[in-house]
Amino acid sequence: MRITTRDPVDGSKRTGVVAVPEAGTPVTGGGADAQTPYLSDAFDADRRLARCCACGCGELFVRKDFPQRIGLWMVIVAGVASVVLFAMRRVMLALAVLAALVLVDVVLMLVVGRCVVCYRCRAEYRDISIDPATGPWDLATGEKYRAGGEAAPES
């Protein structure tokens, strides 16, 4: 499994590769312990991620593993291009640009994988099996952890 964590002070990202342990197996080894202190109890019996390895938070969500900034720029460029083309009265070409964006979006939706993200520390987990009970981002849960705020620890 690949884990990407963010430094809370400067926001820099660190990515590491950690082997998924058997359920209930204590974690040994220097490097993984320092970066993933909750690794030993983070997985359920089916070896699916149940809580964050970095902070121990039990609230996780699933998202597409695609940079949001690239998606936003794709929409902005296609939107500006279509507005310019509509202004030039090139309606069919403007619609073709928008249709091409929709087609690219569908292809990306089918091709791009998914990752699991922690609400509290925003650690990202890739190359693991995802629990079907882990849903997409939820506004109410996200507000509990907004702006780096800490929610009450789970029992």
N, C-alpha and C positions, 0 to 999 in steps of 0.2 A: 504494500500500500504506500502511496505517496502522500505526505502531509506537507501542506504549506501553511506556515504560521506567520503572523505579523507581530513585529516588535511594537509594544504599546507606546513607547516613547517617540521613536522616529518614524514608525510606520513601514520600515523596511521588511521585505519578505524573505523567509528562509524556507527552503524545500528540502525534505529529507525522505529517505526510503526506509520503511520499518516493516519487518516481517510480522504478519498477523499471528499472534500466539494462539495456542489452543485455549479453550475456555477454562478459566480458573488456574491457568499456569502462571506462576510468578515470573515477572520479567527480570532478566539478568543482563548485564552488559552495560558499560559506562555511557556510551553515546545516546542510546535510546532513552535511558532513564532520565537524563538531564532535560531533554527536549519534550518528552512525553511521560510525565510522572504518573498519569492515570491509565497507562496502557494495559496493565494486568487485568483490570476489571471493566474495560471499555467495550468488550464484546460479549454478545449473548451466546447461548448454547449452539446456535447455528453459525457462529463466527461472523455475525453481522454487527456493525457498529451500533452500540446502544447509548454511548455517551462519549463526549469529547476526550481524546487522549491528552490534550494539552491543559485543559482547565477543569475537566470533570463534569461539565454541564450536560444534562440529559436531554436538552432541547436542541434538536438538529433539524435542518431542512435540506431538501434536494433542489438543485438547480442545474440548468444546462451548463456545461463546461465550455463556455464561449465568452470571450472578453466583451463585456457590455459596451465599452467605449467603441469598439469596432462596429457593433450592431447599431449604435446610435449614429455614428458617422455615415454608415450605409443609408440609413433612413434620411438623414439630413441632405446628403448628396442627391439621392433620388428625388426627394421632395423639391429641392431647389431646381434641379434639372427639369422636372415636370412642370413646375410653375413657369420657368423661362420658356419652355416649349409651348405651353398653353398660351402664353402671352404672344408668342410668334405665330399663333394659330396653327400649330402643328399638333393637332389633337391626337391623331393616331400614334405619332411618335411619343408623345407624352404618356399616353396610356400604355404603350409598349415598355417604357421605362418603369412604370409602376408595376406592370405585370412581371417584368424581369425581376424586380425586387421581391415580389411575392414568391416567385419560383426559387430564387436563391434562398429565401427564408425557409421554404418547405424542405429544400435539399439539406440545409444546415440542421433543421430540426430532426431529420432522419439520420444524419451522419454523426453529428456531434454527440459525445457521450454526456454522462451526468456525473456530478460530484455531490458529496454531502458536506454541508457547511454548518459550523457551530454558531448559534445565535450570539453567545456571549463574546467569544474571542475571535470569531470569523476564521477559525482554522478550516482549511479545505482538505477533504479526503478524497483521493482518487484511487482507482484500481482496487476497489473493494466491492463485495456484494452489498447491495442496498436493501435494507429492510422495507418491505412494502408498506408498513405502517408509517414510515417517515414521509411526510407530505411536503408540499411546496412551501415557500416562505409565507408566513402568516403575519398580518399587520399587527394584531394584538400582541402576539408573542414578541415580535420585533420591537415594539414600543417599550417592552420591559427592559430591553438591553440597549436601547437607543443611546447614541453618543457615548458609548463605552460604559454606560451605567451597569451596575451589578444588580441582578435580581437576587431575591432571597435564595439561599442554597436549597436544593431539593433533598428530600429525605430518602 
